[in-house]
Amino acid sequence: MASTKQTASAELPNGPGAAALLAAGIGRATMGVFTLLAEASKGLKTLFNFYAPTGALSGVSTSAIVVWLAAWFALHRAWAVREVAILRFSIAAFVLLLIGFALTFPPFIGLLQVT
């Protein structure tokens, strides 16, 4: 009986985990891109202003969460029962995470903006 439980757990697909990792990276990179766009354009800054006391941050964060959830939903549905190259998707998620952090770091945003 114990070997059956071990076999069943060893056969779980890694697709849902990879979907969660990659979706987190996509969401973080999206937050960085939206932050950069809101800082670079007065029109987009106004568009992202969902709640006036918070300013553009309210729309940037809400929009990034929507993208993250949509990516997670789509990837999870696509990979729910699949084995995927988890290392490749983990590296991609980490790179997207770094991009997202860089694009929300004020000195880096200042380098990218042309005044």
C-alpha angles and dihedrals in degrees: 000000000000092000090055091057092048091049092048093051092046090056097056110124118243094215096098091051092048089048091054093048095048093044090053090053092047091049093049093047089048090053089053094048093047090048091051091048092048091050094046099048129047090202093054091044088057091045091053092049099105095153117028100214090056097039123200092343089076093059096037093054095040092049092047090051090052090051091047093051092046091050092047092048094048096044093045091052091048096046103030095119101020136103109227135183094271095185092056093050092044090055091047091050091049092050090049089049091053091048090051092050092047092051092054095046106102098218090051092047088052090056092052097047118088112211 
